[in-house]
Structures are given as C-alpha cells and as structure tokens.
Amino acid sequence: MEKLKVNTDVIKRLKDIKRLSRKIHRYFEADDIHVFRTETKKLRALLRLVGTDRIEGKKPALPKHLKDLYRVLGAIRSLQLQQQNISAAIAEDGEGGMCRTYLNLLNAKEAGKMIKAETLLINKKALQKEMQRITGAVPKKIGNPGIDKFIKLTGNRLQQLANEEILSEESLHMLRKSLKDLLYCWSYIKADLTLSPAFPTRKDIRKIVDLLGDFRDILMGIVQLDSDLIYINNESERTWLLNIRTQWQHRKDEIKRQVNIELPKLKFDSVI
C-alpha cells in the first residue's frame, strides 16, 4: 500500500486553528470556539495516529500552550451552552425573569474565563513556535503498519470499554474520545477496514458518537448547575432550577439507555 501523506493534513489543521484563534480573540463566538475545539481534536487524533507509528523518540502530541487554550475555551463553551439551555427552558416555560440571577452568574463566570483565554490568545509567538514544533515532528507520510497498529490499539481499547458491565460516566467519555479518533482519521483507515467487514461502519460509529455527545453535554450541564446552586438564594428560582435539573437527569438516563442498546451491536476487536 502506498504511504499516505499526513503532514499536509496536519499543516491544514494548524492553519485553521491559527485563523480561528484570531477570530475568537475578537468575538468569542460560540460557533467559532466549537470549530476551534473540533479542529484541535482532529489534530490530536492525527498526532495519535502518527505517534502509533513512532518506534523511537518522543511521540508528537498537543503542546502545552495549545492544550491550555483548548481547555479554557472548552470551559467558555460549557458556560455558553448552559446559558443557551437555561434561556431555552425559560422561553419554553414562559417564565421570562425566573432565572435572572443564575444567568448573570453564568455571564460573570464566562467573562472571567475570557480574561484567562485572552492571556493565552495574546501570546501569538508561543502558539506559532508550538505549531512549528509540531510540523517538524510529523513525518511526511505514514505507512500501512502504523495504520494497522492504530486501528488495532484503538479497537481493543474501545472493546475493553464496551465490555464493562456498568459503563461509568468517565468510561463513556473515553469511549467517545476514541470513537472520534477513528472518525477524524477515517480517510487514513478506511482502506484497511474494508478487510474487516465486521468492524463498525462510519455511520454506526457516528450514531454512537452523537448519542455520547448529547450525554456529555447534559452531564456537564448538570455538573455546572450543581456547583452553582449554592449561589442561588431566591427560593422560587432555586426550585425552578431543580425542576430543570430533574428534566435533564431524565434525558441523560434515556440517552444512556439508548447507548446500552446500541453499543453491544458493535464489535471493535474484529480487525483482521
């Protein structure tokens, strides 16, 4: 099999990340942050693929500055999602001013995280240096043995998680991350997977990933709300928020039930 070019994709991801970081620095729009984090995840998946093929030396990975930026922007995105979900619940319930205290709290927390992100975004030299370091560490091409190893290692890890009798929230999160690695590297692995017809299709994997994404969003919303309730003194507002929490918990339980139905249908250790 002809070796596949990987450095071209890595360079493209880095350029997109750099462009988005400039855009985020101006506006902190939720969609831009989401795309930035998605591009960073795609880059991370490619680096893991390349690292699997590395026998000697340090394996390429996301550098600290970029990782820190990814995390703080993730915190901002979670706060933005919480504001959107609470606002949507208010609109549906018709209680316009019910959660003004909580929305103000979320907005203040978001502003604080933006200040932290600002210190990272303004340091363009550090980001540029790290990007150059990544480019230098990635080979121009990756061959079939590295791709095979990546598929088998990822498949075995996924099967171990899927075989757990009771999937914890952390296991579900790790499951989603590994599944996304497969999706983000699909153009590299799809030819090898044609030899393993029992391995899940891209459509099957996407279905589970979407369910796990919804599960994760609701889980993080509940975690955020639980940590914030201590600051809500108005009894009516607190009661309303607890009711929303109950609705989210029911939805979370339903999604996990769906995952428990769909997951056993997939066999990740069926690579030939």
C-alpha positions as a Markdown table, in Angstrom:
| # | Residue | x | y | z |
|---|---|---|---|---|
| 1 | Met | 0.0 | 0.0 | 0.0 |
| 2 | Glu | 1.3 | 3.5 | -0.9 |
| 3 | Lys | 2.2 | 5.6 | 2.1 |
| 4 | Leu | -0.4 | 8.3 | 2.8 |
| 5 | Lys | 0.6 | 11.9 | 3.2 |
| 6 | Val | -0.1 | 13.1 | 6.8 |
| 7 | Asn | 1.9 | 16.3 | 7.1 |
| 8 | Thr | -0.4 | 18.1 | 4.6 |
| 9 | Asp | -3.4 | 17.5 | 6.8 |
| 10 | Val | -1.5 | 18.5 | 10.0 |
| 11 | Ile | -0.5 | 21.8 | 8.4 |
| 12 | Lys | -4.1 | 22.4 | 7.3 |
| 13 | Arg | -5.3 | 21.8 | 10.8 |
| 14 | Leu | -2.7 | 24.1 | 12.3 |
| 15 | Lys | -3.6 | 26.9 | 9.8 |
| 16 | Asp | -7.3 | 26.6 | 10.7 |
| 17 | Ile | -6.5 | 26.7 | 14.4 |
| 18 | Lys | -4.4 | 29.8 | 13.9 |
| 19 | Arg | -7.1 | 31.5 | 11.9 |
| 20 | Leu | -9.8 | 30.6 | 14.4 |
| 21 | Ser | -7.7 | 31.8 | 17.3 |
| 22 | Arg | -7.5 | 35.3 | 15.8 |
| 23 | Lys | -11.3 | 35.3 | 15.2 |
| 24 | Ile | -12.0 | 34.1 | 18.7 |
| 25 | His | -9.8 | 36.8 | 20.2 |
| 26 | Arg | -12.1 | 39.4 | 18.7 |
| 27 | Tyr | -15.6 | 38.0 | 19.3 |
| 28 | Phe | -15.5 | 34.8 | 21.4 |
| 29 | Glu | -18.5 | 33.5 | 19.4 |
| 30 | Ala | -19.8 | 30.1 | 20.4 |
| 31 | Asp | -19.6 | 28.6 | 16.9 |
| 32 | Asp | -16.0 | 29.7 | 16.4 |
| 33 | Ile | -15.0 | 28.2 | 19.7 |
| 34 | His | -16.8 | 24.9 | 18.8 |
| 35 | Val | -15.0 | 24.8 | 15.4 |
| 36 | Phe | -11.6 | 25.6 | 17.1 |
| 37 | Arg | -12.0 | 22.7 | 19.5 |
| 38 | Thr | -13.1 | 20.4 | 16.8 |
| 39 | Glu | -10.1 | 21.2 | 14.7 |
| 40 | Thr | -7.8 | 20.7 | 17.7 |
| 41 | Lys | -9.4 | 17.3 | 18.3 |
| 42 | Lys | -8.8 | 16.4 | 14.7 |
| 43 | Leu | -5.2 | 17.5 | 15.0 |
| 44 | Arg | -4.8 | 15.5 | 18.2 |
| 45 | Ala | -6.2 | 12.4 | 16.5 |
| 46 | Leu | -3.7 | 12.7 | 13.6 |
| 47 | Leu | -0.9 | 13.1 | 16.1 |
| 48 | Arg | -2.0 | 9.9 | 17.9 |
| 49 | Leu | -2.1 | 8.1 | 14.5 |
| 50 | Val | 1.4 | 9.3 | 13.8 |
| 51 | Gly | 2.6 | 8.5 | 17.3 |
| 52 | Thr | 1.5 | 4.9 | 16.9 |
| 53 | Asp | 3.9 | 4.5 | 14.0 |
| 54 | Arg | 6.8 | 6.1 | 16.1 |
| 55 | Ile | 9.1 | 3.4 | 17.4 |
| 56 | Glu | 11.8 | 5.6 | 18.9 |
| 57 | Gly | 11.9 | 9.1 | 20.3 |
| 58 | Lys | 9.2 | 11.3 | 21.7 |
| 59 | Lys | 5.7 | 10.9 | 20.2 |
| 60 | Pro | 4.2 | 14.1 | 18.8 |
| 61 | Ala | 1.4 | 15.5 | 21.0 |
| 62 | Leu | -0.6 | 18.7 | 21.6 |
| 63 | Pro | 1.8 | 21.2 | 23.1 |
| 64 | Lys | 1.1 | 22.8 | 26.4 |
| 65 | His | 0.1 | 26.3 | 25.2 |
| 66 | Leu | -2.4 | 24.9 | 22.7 |
| 67 | Lys | -3.7 | 22.4 | 25.2 |
| 68 | Asp | -4.3 | 25.1 | 27.8 |
| 69 | Leu | -6.1 | 27.3 | 25.2 |
| 70 | Tyr | -8.2 | 24.3 | 24.2 |
| 71 | Arg | -9.2 | 23.7 | 27.9 |
| 72 | Val | -10.1 | 27.3 | 28.8 |
| 73 | Leu | -12.1 | 27.7 | 25.6 |
| 74 | Gly | -13.9 | 24.4 | 26.5 |
| 75 | Ala | -14.9 | 26.0 | 29.8 |
| 76 | Ile | -16.2 | 29.1 | 28.0 |
| 77 | Arg | -18.2 | 26.9 | 25.6 |
| 78 | Ser | -19.7 | 24.9 | 28.5 |
| 79 | Leu | -20.8 | 28.2 | 30.1 |
| 80 | Gln | -22.2 | 29.4 | 26.8 |
| 81 | Leu | -24.2 | 26.2 | 26.3 |
| 82 | Gln | -25.5 | 26.5 | 29.9 |
| 83 | Gln | -26.8 | 30.0 | 29.2 |
| 84 | Gln | -28.4 | 28.8 | 25.9 |
| 85 | Asn | -30.1 | 25.8 | 27.6 |
| 86 | Ile | -31.4 | 27.8 | 30.5 |
| 87 | Ser | -32.6 | 30.6 | 28.2 |
| 88 | Ala | -34.4 | 28.0 | 26.0 |
| 89 | Ala | -36.0 | 26.4 | 29.1 |
| 90 | Ile | -37.2 | 29.9 | 30.3 |
| 91 | Ala | -38.7 | 30.6 | 26.8 |
| 92 | Glu | -40.4 | 27.2 | 26.8 |
| 93 | Asp | -41.7 | 27.7 | 30.3 |
| 94 | Gly | -42.8 | 31.3 | 29.8 |
| 95 | Glu | -41.1 | 32.5 | 33.0 |
| 96 | Gly | -39.1 | 35.3 | 31.5 |
| 97 | Gly | -37.4 | 36.7 | 34.6 |
| 98 | Met | -37.3 | 33.5 | 36.6 |
| 99 | Cys | -33.5 | 32.9 | 36.3 |
| 100 | Arg | -32.0 | 36.3 | 36.0 |
| 101 | Thr | -29.7 | 35.7 | 39.0 |
| 102 | Tyr | -28.4 | 32.5 | 37.5 |
| 103 | Leu | -27.9 | 33.8 | 34.0 |
| 104 | Asn | -26.0 | 36.8 | 35.5 |
| 105 | Leu | -23.8 | 34.4 | 37.4 |
| 106 | Leu | -23.0 | 32.4 | 34.3 |
| 107 | Asn | -22.3 | 35.5 | 32.3 |
| 108 | Ala | -19.8 | 36.7 | 35.0 |
| 109 | Lys | -18.1 | 33.3 | 35.0 |
| 110 | Glu | -17.8 | 33.4 | 31.3 |
| 111 | Ala | -16.2 | 36.9 | 31.4 |
| 112 | Gly | -13.7 | 35.5 | 33.9 |
| 113 | Lys | -12.7 | 32.6 | 31.7 |
| 114 | Met | -12.4 | 35.0 | 28.7 |
| 115 | Ile | -9.8 | 37.0 | 30.6 |
| 116 | Lys | -7.8 | 33.8 | 31.1 |
| 117 | Ala | -8.2 | 32.9 | 27.4 |
| 118 | Glu | -7.1 | 36.4 | 26.5 |
| 119 | Thr | -3.7 | 35.9 | 28.1 |
| 120 | Leu | -3.2 | 32.8 | 26.0 |
| 121 | Leu | -4.6 | 34.2 | 22.7 |
| 122 | Ile | -2.5 | 37.3 | 23.0 |
| 123 | Asn | 0.7 | 35.3 | 23.2 |
| 124 | Lys | 0.9 | 34.6 | 19.4 |
| 125 | Lys | 4.6 | 33.9 | 19.4 |
| 126 | Ala | 4.2 | 30.9 | 21.8 |
| 127 | Leu | 1.4 | 29.5 | 19.6 |
| 128 | Gln | 3.5 | 30.0 | 16.4 |
| 129 | Lys | 6.5 | 28.3 | 18.0 |
| 130 | Glu | 4.4 | 25.3 | 19.1 |
| 131 | Met | 2.9 | 25.0 | 15.6 |
| 132 | Gln | 6.4 | 24.9 | 14.0 |
| 133 | Arg | 7.5 | 22.3 | 16.5 |
| 134 | Ile | 4.5 | 20.1 | 15.6 |
| 135 | Thr | 5.1 | 20.4 | 11.9 |
| 136 | Gly | 8.8 | 19.4 | 12.4 |
| 137 | Ala | 7.9 | 16.4 | 14.4 |
| 138 | Val | 5.3 | 14.9 | 12.0 |
| 139 | Pro | 6.6 | 12.7 | 9.1 |
| 140 | Lys | 5.6 | 13.5 | 5.5 |
| 141 | Lys | 3.9 | 10.1 | 5.1 |
| 142 | Ile | 2.6 | 7.2 | 7.2 |
| 143 | Gly | 2.6 | 3.6 | 6.1 |
| 144 | Asn | 0.3 | 0.6 | 6.4 |
| 145 | Pro | 2.0 | -0.9 | 9.5 |
| 146 | Gly | 1.4 | 2.3 | 11.5 |
| 147 | Ile | -2.2 | 2.5 | 10.4 |
| 148 | Asp | -2.9 | -1.2 | 11.2 |
| 149 | Lys | -1.4 | -0.7 | 14.7 |
| 150 | Phe | -3.5 | 2.4 | 15.3 |
| 151 | Ile | -6.7 | 0.6 | 14.3 |
| 152 | Lys | -6.0 | -2.5 | 16.4 |
| 153 | Leu | -4.9 | -0.5 | 19.5 |
| 154 | Thr | -7.9 | 1.8 | 19.3 |
| 155 | Gly | -10.3 | -1.1 | 18.5 |
| 156 | Asn | -9.0 | -3.1 | 21.5 |
| 157 | Arg | -9.3 | -0.1 | 23.8 |
| 158 | Leu | -12.9 | 0.5 | 22.6 |
| 159 | Gln | -13.8 | -3.1 | 23.1 |
| 160 | Gln | -12.5 | -3.2 | 26.6 |
| 161 | Leu | -14.6 | -0.1 | 27.4 |
| 162 | Ala | -17.7 | -1.6 | 25.7 |
| 163 | Asn | -17.3 | -4.9 | 27.7 |
| 164 | Glu | -17.6 | -3.1 | 31.0 |
| 165 | Glu | -20.6 | -4.4 | 32.9 |
| 166 | Ile | -21.6 | -1.0 | 34.0 |
| 167 | Leu | -20.2 | 1.9 | 32.0 |
| 168 | Ser | -19.2 | 4.8 | 34.2 |
| 169 | Glu | -19.5 | 8.4 | 33.0 |
| 170 | Glu | -15.7 | 8.6 | 32.7 |
| 171 | Ser | -15.8 | 5.4 | 30.6 |
| 172 | Leu | -18.4 | 6.8 | 28.3 |
| 173 | His | -16.3 | 9.9 | 27.9 |
| 174 | Met | -13.2 | 7.8 | 27.0 |
| 175 | Leu | -15.3 | 5.8 | 24.6 |
| 176 | Arg | -16.5 | 8.9 | 22.8 |
| 177 | Lys | -12.9 | 10.3 | 22.5 |
| 178 | Ser | -11.6 | 7.0 | 21.0 |
| 179 | Leu | -14.5 | 6.8 | 18.6 |
| 180 | Lys | -13.9 | 10.3 | 17.5 |
| 181 | Asp | -10.2 | 9.4 | 16.8 |
| 182 | Leu | -11.4 | 6.8 | 14.4 |
| 183 | Leu | -13.8 | 9.3 | 12.7 |
| 184 | Tyr | -11.2 | 12.0 | 12.4 |
| 185 | Cys | -8.7 | 9.6 | 10.9 |
| 186 | Trp | -11.2 | 7.8 | 8.7 |
| 187 | Ser | -9.6 | 8.8 | 5.4 |
| 188 | Tyr | -6.4 | 7.0 | 6.6 |
| 189 | Ile | -8.0 | 3.9 | 8.0 |
| 190 | Lys | -11.0 | 3.2 | 5.7 |
| 191 | Ala | -9.0 | 1.2 | 3.1 |
| 192 | Asp | -7.7 | -1.2 | 5.9 |
| 193 | Leu | -11.2 | -1.5 | 7.4 |
| 194 | Thr | -12.6 | -2.9 | 4.1 |
| 195 | Leu | -10.7 | -6.1 | 5.0 |
| 196 | Ser | -12.6 | -6.3 | 8.3 |
| 197 | Pro | -16.3 | -6.3 | 7.3 |
| 198 | Ala | -17.4 | -7.0 | 10.9 |
| 199 | Phe | -15.9 | -3.7 | 12.1 |
| 200 | Pro | -18.5 | -0.9 | 12.7 |
| 201 | Thr | -19.2 | 1.3 | 9.8 |
| 202 | Arg | -18.6 | 5.1 | 9.9 |
| 203 | Lys | -22.4 | 5.5 | 10.1 |
| 204 | Asp | -22.6 | 3.2 | 13.1 |
| 205 | Ile | -19.8 | 5.0 | 14.9 |
| 206 | Arg | -21.3 | 8.4 | 14.2 |
| 207 | Lys | -24.6 | 7.3 | 15.7 |
| 208 | Ile | -23.0 | 6.3 | 19.0 |
| 209 | Val | -20.8 | 9.4 | 19.0 |
| 210 | Asp | -23.8 | 11.7 | 18.6 |
| 211 | Leu | -25.6 | 10.0 | 21.5 |
| 212 | Leu | -22.5 | 10.2 | 23.6 |
| 213 | Gly | -22.1 | 13.9 | 22.7 |
| 214 | Asp | -25.6 | 14.6 | 23.8 |
| 215 | Phe | -25.0 | 12.6 | 27.0 |
| 216 | Arg | -21.8 | 14.6 | 27.7 |
| 217 | Asp | -23.5 | 18.0 | 27.2 |
| 218 | Ile | -26.3 | 17.2 | 29.5 |
| 219 | Leu | -23.9 | 15.7 | 32.1 |
| 220 | Met | -21.8 | 18.8 | 32.1 |
| 221 | Gly | -24.9 | 21.0 | 32.4 |
| 222 | Ile | -26.0 | 19.1 | 35.5 |
| 223 | Val | -22.5 | 19.3 | 37.0 |
| 224 | Gln | -22.4 | 23.0 | 36.3 |
| 225 | Leu | -25.8 | 23.6 | 37.8 |
| 226 | Asp | -25.0 | 21.5 | 40.9 |
| 227 | Ser | -21.9 | 23.7 | 41.6 |
| 228 | Asp | -23.8 | 26.9 | 41.1 |
| 229 | Leu | -26.9 | 26.2 | 43.2 |
| 230 | Ile | -25.1 | 27.3 | 46.3 |
| 231 | Tyr | -25.2 | 30.9 | 45.0 |
| 232 | Ile | -28.9 | 31.0 | 44.3 |
| 233 | Asn | -30.7 | 32.3 | 47.3 |
| 234 | Asn | -34.1 | 33.1 | 45.8 |
| 235 | Glu | -36.3 | 30.1 | 46.6 |
| 236 | Ser | -38.5 | 30.3 | 43.5 |
| 237 | Glu | -35.5 | 30.5 | 41.2 |
| 238 | Arg | -33.8 | 27.6 | 43.0 |
| 239 | Thr | -37.0 | 25.4 | 42.9 |
| 240 | Trp | -37.3 | 26.2 | 39.1 |
| 241 | Leu | -33.7 | 25.2 | 38.5 |
| 242 | Leu | -34.0 | 22.0 | 40.5 |
| 243 | Asn | -37.0 | 21.1 | 38.3 |
| 244 | Ile | -34.9 | 21.8 | 35.2 |
| 245 | Arg | -32.2 | 19.5 | 36.7 |
| 246 | Thr | -34.7 | 16.7 | 37.1 |
| 247 | Gln | -35.7 | 17.0 | 33.4 |
| 248 | Trp | -32.1 | 16.9 | 32.3 |
| 249 | Gln | -31.4 | 13.9 | 34.5 |
| 250 | His | -34.3 | 12.0 | 32.9 |
| 251 | Arg | -33.0 | 12.9 | 29.5 |
| 252 | Lys | -29.5 | 11.8 | 30.4 |
| 253 | Asp | -30.8 | 8.5 | 31.7 |
| 254 | Glu | -32.7 | 7.9 | 28.5 |
| 255 | Ile | -29.7 | 8.6 | 26.3 |
| 256 | Lys | -27.6 | 6.2 | 28.4 |
| 257 | Arg | -30.3 | 3.6 | 27.9 |
| 258 | Gln | -30.1 | 4.1 | 24.1 |
| 259 | Val | -26.3 | 3.8 | 24.3 |
| 260 | Asn | -26.6 | 0.5 | 26.2 |
| 261 | Ile | -28.9 | -0.8 | 23.4 |
| 262 | Glu | -26.7 | 0.3 | 20.5 |
| 263 | Leu | -23.2 | -0.4 | 21.9 |
| 264 | Pro | -23.4 | -4.2 | 22.2 |
| 265 | Lys | -24.2 | -4.3 | 18.4 |
| 266 | Leu | -20.7 | -3.1 | 17.6 |
| 267 | Lys | -17.6 | -5.2 | 17.6 |
| 268 | Phe | -14.4 | -3.2 | 17.7 |
| 269 | Asp | -12.0 | -6.1 | 18.1 |
| 270 | Ser | -12.9 | -7.6 | 14.8 |
| 271 | Val | -9.9 | -6.2 | 12.8 |
| 272 | Ile | -8.2 | -8.7 | 10.5 |
